[in-house]
Amino acid sequence: SSEEEEEAGPSAAAAAAAEQRREERLRRFRELHMKRYEACKLNSQEVVEEDKRLKLPPNWEAKKARLEWELKVQEKKKECAARGEDYERVKLLEISAEDAERWERKKKKKNPDLGFSDYAAAQLRQYQRLTRQIKPDLEQYEKLKEQYGEALYPTSDSLLHGTHVPSKDGVDRMVADLEKQIEKREKYSRRRPYNDDADIDYINERNAKFNQKAERFYGKYTAEIKQNLERGTAV
């Protein structure tokens, strides 16, 4: 009986150890399963968020930042108004000297005229320039609004041809503006008129342009030498 007890002791210990290892493996398996489930869940959420971001306009982040900044400005204005302070003055007091100098340098470097890129961009710039010059007649607008009502705002089903008769002042303004555009366009000619009476001091078009540049920069220094050479009094 003592021998049987000795044999049963190690077998029970081995079974307990095996059961313990099995429980440990099951626990680790459940942890891995939960981590896999959480990873799949986070991945699915990220896919949904990425799909939303792709469907947004390309400049959404800039618009969002702009809107948040405008909300902060509005809150700041309300706080200043409640305290009886001037918002512009408070804003200037919060700007450091380094920021002010940096913005001033950036403003000086900025070139508003980007030059010609394509005809669509040139047409857009022309349209914006012309619309900035328009001064709306609010009195006439109110009269037309009372006269036509909702018909003043046309839709895709509105018949516009022959329904509007421009005023004489409007026609005169349009004619004056077109004449200004024609006059300004004539001054934009890249080809300068040829002067038959000018001295010919060049051998080709390229040499003529070089001489014009040299005259522009050094003409005032060489004028006396040229006069002496023409009179024959140069030493």
QUIKA-V217669 format. One record per helix or strand of 3 or more residues. SS is the DSSP state (H for helix, E for strand). FROM is the first residue (numbers start at 0). TO is the last residue. If there is no record, write none. Layout:
SS	FROM	TO
SS	FROM	TO
This chain:
H	1	54
H	59	82
H	86	93
H	96	108
H	118	132
H	137	151
H	167	186
H	204	230
